[in-house]
């Protein structure tokens, strides 16, 4: 097998072939996954607040996925991953079933950490980052067909397996004729596919534009997928944000027009002046900068690491090993945007903030007592440092 993150992978496989890869980097464990899935039972709204695309769905006998009842989620009595999946299988009986958990990076800090480390390793391997976000999803089930049939995700997919059983059938991007085919109509095309066996100890990879469909007929399979979307949505997100800020009245009538010299109508004049004000007051720049910082410091996961509770701050701090800390100085408003682990705050421009951050990114230990001479500014520093601690950016 070709090793994941190797030069051969970067040169011959990335964005070209579907393949099973060897790896000694196994970022997900049973207990870690069970804890993340359990959060969907007790903290679903909190997860959705961090990641609005997070959801959990169930499909039975290949029918359209729907939100499951609580019985199908992880209960307090499910002490192990096997307890959970065997209980669900008993409830459903002989029917095919598939549970889909989306957005796990918001459910458990360890899942977020694993995704960031993987994303950083991949970027180092291939020399770039894919344009879109990074998702972490989980698929559990025993099924011979899926609701979607053969489809493409437009995301590079790396599948880790915690329970064997799944086979992913893949076809290259030129097989658009297969899109939408469902079981049993795609059976005759399986012989033309690259069939990936999702087994523990290896990673199944296919590129963003490959057609694919999964089956796990015999055993209940459990997979955690890391999806690297090929295309960025930043331009659309910026346009949507701008659209929300501009008043666009729904006109039911317009005045009767005549030939001759005219000006912009009042609606257009209002929108133009609003756009001009938005650009001049720096709001749009601040929004774009914060979104860019969030994507960069999360290694394109695009959401913040689930925060942790912090009571006390030590006097001597340093940057966590896997943390990315960035900042942008906004001269117009005399502020600094500071971001780490997908979080972002805006603080007043202070030389002390810059000094602390420079020390942190240089992997130096910061002694906070050195900044205690001015009480008001020191309190601002402590609030800033507590934010970094809640983000698990410092230790």
Beta strands, then each sheet from edge to edge (+ up, - down):
strand 1: 2-3
strand 2: 19-22
strand 3: 55-60
strand 4: 97-102
strand 5: 134-143
strand 6: 155-163
strand 7: 167-171
strand 8: 194-197
strand 9: 202-206
strand 10: 211-229
strand 11: 316-317
strand 12: 325-330
strand 13: 335-340
strand 14: 343-348
strand 15: 366-367
sheet 1: 1+ 2+ 9- 6+ 10- 5+ 4- 3+
sheet 2: 1+ 2+ 9- 6+ 10- 7+ 8-
sheet 3: 11+ 15-
sheet 4: 12+ 13- 14+
end
